[in-house]
């Protein structure tokens, strides 16, 4: 049966929806494909839901140290990932910080940023937040992001009349193989679902599973994606079902497991 992409309410993914036979009910392993920092926190939440988290990151994050502009004249700092936050702390602790989502906002507050607003969504929501809270004549926006990310956001803001200075504060590298525990769980038919926080991790996972000749091992498992792009990438494997979170947040993604 072809696997479609849809956004399902959480009750579709409750234990009774996984099937009634013992083999299905005992599948409790949840693959977590996001990298650190963040993977361990997700694992703790998955464990709290009664499942067995299995970490198999498909990206590694390398922090960079770009030359930053002087704080004077920077009206706000924009970050599209929690990975970009730390690089901005030394110079911009007291500058308004606008984040793409709540988890990044929480991280920024813990690190000591004093003025934090969350868009509570995706890059489009962040652009909307900028438009509602800032004017082009307020000053320059500093956009801190990963290599290859947030270019479209910068373009949208510039079209709206904002001056945007972009700095690459980290880069990600794909991981090409499953972690041993994840491979063992797939081979033992213990995987109930896999969580994907980006299209990049989804594509890397697909390549690794195909290379290990494990595509058939996901037929009884669900793939759960944070956004449509990841969902599209996951259709290359014969999942039982591919679900896309109703919002591009960790809470919405984990709701599919509840």
C-alpha positions as CSV (number, residue, x, y, z in Angstrom):
1,X,0.0,0.0,0.0
2,X,1.5,3.4,-0.9
3,X,2.4,5.6,2.0
4,X,0.7,9.0,2.1
5,X,1.5,12.1,4.0
6,X,-1.1,13.5,6.3
7,X,-1.4,15.4,9.5
8,X,-3.2,13.1,11.9
9,X,-4.8,13.9,15.3
10,X,-2.9,12.3,18.1
11,X,-5.6,9.7,18.8
12,X,-4.8,8.1,15.5
13,X,-1.4,7.2,16.9
14,X,-2.5,5.8,20.3
15,X,-1.4,2.2,21.1
16,X,-4.7,0.6,19.9
17,X,-4.1,2.1,16.5
18,X,-0.8,0.1,16.0
19,X,-2.6,-3.2,15.7
20,X,-3.9,-5.9,18.0
21,X,-1.4,-8.7,17.6
22,X,1.3,-9.2,20.2
23,X,4.2,-8.5,17.8
24,X,2.9,-5.0,17.1
25,X,2.0,-4.2,20.7
26,X,5.6,-5.0,21.9
27,X,7.3,-2.7,19.4
28,X,8.3,0.1,21.8
29,X,11.5,1.4,20.2
30,X,11.3,5.0,18.9
31,X,14.2,6.1,16.7
32,X,15.4,9.7,17.3
33,X,17.3,11.0,14.3
34,X,18.1,14.6,15.4
35,X,21.6,15.5,16.6
36,X,22.8,16.8,19.9
37,X,22.2,19.3,21.4
38,X,18.5,18.3,21.5
39,X,18.5,14.6,21.0
40,X,18.8,13.7,24.7
41,X,16.1,16.1,25.7
42,X,13.8,14.5,23.1
43,X,14.8,11.1,24.3
44,X,13.7,12.0,27.8
45,X,10.3,13.1,26.6
46,X,9.9,9.9,24.6
47,X,10.8,7.8,27.6
48,X,8.2,9.8,29.7
49,X,5.6,8.7,27.2
50,X,6.4,5.0,28.0
51,X,8.5,4.2,24.9
52,X,12.1,3.2,24.5
53,X,14.1,6.0,22.8
54,X,16.9,4.9,20.5
55,X,19.3,7.7,19.5
56,X,20.6,7.5,15.9
57,X,21.5,11.0,14.9
58,X,21.9,11.7,11.2
59,X,23.6,15.1,11.5
60,X,26.6,16.3,13.5
61,X,26.7,20.0,14.4
62,X,30.0,22.0,14.3
63,X,29.9,25.4,16.0
64,X,31.7,28.2,14.0
65,X,33.0,31.5,15.3
66,X,32.1,34.1,12.7
67,X,33.1,37.8,12.9
68,X,30.0,39.5,14.3
69,X,28.9,43.1,13.7
70,X,29.1,45.6,16.5
71,X,25.9,45.6,18.7
72,X,25.3,49.3,18.1
73,X,22.8,49.6,15.3
74,X,21.5,46.0,15.6
75,X,17.8,46.3,16.2
76,X,17.3,42.6,16.8
77,X,18.9,39.2,16.4
78,X,17.0,36.5,14.6
79,X,17.8,32.8,15.1
80,X,16.2,29.9,13.2
81,X,17.7,27.1,15.3
82,X,18.9,26.6,18.9
83,X,22.3,25.7,17.4
84,X,22.7,29.4,16.5
85,X,22.0,30.9,19.9
86,X,25.3,30.5,21.9
87,X,27.3,32.3,19.2
88,X,25.3,35.4,19.8
89,X,25.4,35.5,23.6
90,X,28.6,37.4,24.3
91,X,27.7,40.5,22.2
92,X,23.9,40.4,22.1
93,X,22.7,39.3,25.5
94,X,20.6,42.4,25.9
95,X,19.6,42.8,22.3
96,X,16.0,41.7,21.4
97,X,16.2,38.1,20.2
98,X,13.5,36.7,18.0
99,X,13.5,32.9,17.6
100,X,11.7,30.6,15.2
101,X,10.2,28.4,18.0
102,X,9.6,28.0,21.7
103,X,12.3,25.5,22.4
104,X,15.0,27.9,20.9
105,X,13.5,30.7,23.0
106,X,13.7,28.6,26.2
107,X,17.3,27.8,25.5
108,X,18.1,31.5,24.9
109,X,16.5,32.5,28.2
110,X,18.4,29.8,30.0
111,X,21.7,31.1,28.5
112,X,20.9,34.6,29.8
113,X,19.3,36.5,26.9
114,X,17.1,39.2,28.5
115,X,14.7,40.0,25.7
116,X,13.3,36.9,23.9
117,X,10.3,36.5,21.6
118,X,9.3,33.3,20.0
119,X,7.5,33.0,16.6
120,X,6.2,29.6,17.7
121,X,6.4,28.1,14.3
122,X,8.6,28.1,11.2
123,X,10.6,30.6,9.2
124,X,7.4,32.2,7.8
125,X,6.2,32.7,11.3
126,X,9.5,34.3,12.2
127,X,9.2,36.7,9.3
128,X,5.7,37.6,10.4
129,X,6.9,38.2,14.0
130,X,9.6,40.6,12.6
131,X,6.9,42.4,10.6
132,X,4.7,42.8,13.7
133,X,7.4,43.9,16.2
134,X,10.0,45.8,14.1
135,X,10.1,48.5,11.5
136,X,12.8,48.8,8.8
137,X,14.0,52.1,10.2
138,X,14.6,50.5,13.6
139,X,18.1,49.3,12.5
140,X,19.8,46.3,11.1
141,X,18.6,42.7,11.7
142,X,21.3,40.1,12.5
143,X,20.3,36.7,11.2
144,X,22.3,33.9,12.8
145,X,21.8,30.5,11.1
146,X,23.5,27.4,9.9
147,X,25.4,27.1,6.7
148,X,23.0,26.7,3.8
149,X,20.0,27.8,5.9
150,X,17.8,30.9,6.2
151,X,18.7,32.4,2.9
152,X,15.0,32.5,1.9
153,X,14.1,34.2,5.2
154,X,16.7,36.8,4.6
155,X,15.4,37.4,1.1
156,X,11.8,37.9,2.3
157,X,12.9,40.3,5.0
158,X,14.9,42.4,2.5
159,X,11.9,42.5,0.2
160,X,10.0,43.9,3.1
161,X,12.5,46.7,3.4
162,X,14.7,45.4,6.3
163,X,18.4,45.5,6.3
164,X,19.7,42.0,7.1
165,X,23.2,41.0,8.0
166,X,23.6,37.2,8.0
167,X,26.2,35.2,9.9
168,X,26.8,31.5,9.7
169,X,27.3,30.3,13.3
170,X,27.3,26.5,12.7
171,X,27.4,23.9,10.0
172,X,25.9,20.4,9.9
173,X,27.4,17.3,8.4
174,X,25.3,14.3,7.4
175,X,25.8,11.0,9.2
176,X,25.8,8.1,6.7
177,X,25.2,5.0,8.9
178,X,22.7,3.9,11.6
179,X,23.9,3.7,15.1
180,X,24.4,0.0,16.1
181,X,21.5,0.0,18.6
182,X,19.1,1.4,15.9
183,X,20.2,-1.2,13.4
184,X,19.7,-3.9,16.0
185,X,16.2,-2.6,16.8
186,X,15.2,-2.6,13.1
187,X,16.6,-6.1,12.5
188,X,14.7,-7.4,15.6
189,X,11.5,-5.8,14.5
190,X,11.2,-3.6,17.7
191,X,10.8,-0.2,16.0
192,X,7.4,1.4,16.5
193,X,8.2,4.8,15.0
194,X,11.0,7.1,13.9
195,X,11.0,10.8,14.5
196,X,12.4,13.3,11.9
197,X,13.1,16.9,12.7
198,X,14.3,18.0,9.3
199,X,14.3,17.0,5.6
200,X,18.1,16.7,5.8
201,X,18.0,14.0,8.5
202,X,15.2,12.2,6.7
203,X,17.2,12.0,3.5
204,X,20.3,10.8,5.4
205,X,18.2,8.1,7.2
206,X,16.7,6.9,3.9
207,X,20.2,6.5,2.4
208,X,21.5,4.7,5.4
209,X,18.6,2.2,5.6
210,X,18.8,1.5,1.9
211,X,22.6,1.0,2.1
212,X,22.1,-1.5,5.0
213,X,19.4,-3.4,3.0
214,X,16.9,-2.7,5.8
215,X,14.1,-1.0,3.8
216,X,11.7,-3.9,4.6
217,X,12.4,-3.5,8.3
218,X,10.3,-0.3,8.4
219,X,7.1,-1.8,6.9
220,X,5.5,-2.1,10.3
221,X,6.8,1.2,11.7
222,X,5.5,4.7,11.4
223,X,7.6,7.7,10.3
224,X,6.8,11.0,12.0
225,X,8.0,14.2,10.4
226,X,8.1,17.7,11.7
227,X,7.2,19.2,8.3
228,X,6.1,18.4,4.8
229,X,9.6,18.4,3.2
230,X,10.8,15.7,5.6
231,X,7.6,13.7,4.9
232,X,8.2,13.8,1.2
233,X,11.8,12.5,1.7
234,X,10.5,9.6,3.8
235,X,8.2,8.3,1.1
236,X,11.3,6.5,-0.4
237,X,10.9,3.8,2.2
238,X,7.9,1.5,2.7
239,X,6.7,2.8,6.1
240,X,3.4,1.6,7.5
241,X,2.4,5.3,7.6
242,X,4.1,8.7,7.3
243,X,2.6,11.4,9.5
244,X,3.4,15.1,9.5
245,X,3.0,17.1,12.6
246,X,0.2,19.7,12.6
247,X,2.8,22.4,13.6
248,X,6.6,22.4,13.0
249,X,7.4,22.0,16.7
250,X,8.7,19.2,18.9
251,X,5.4,19.3,20.9
252,X,3.3,18.7,17.8
253,X,5.7,15.9,16.6
254,X,5.6,14.1,19.9
255,X,1.8,14.5,20.0
256,X,1.7,11.9,17.2
257,X,3.1,9.4,19.8
258,X,0.7,10.2,22.6
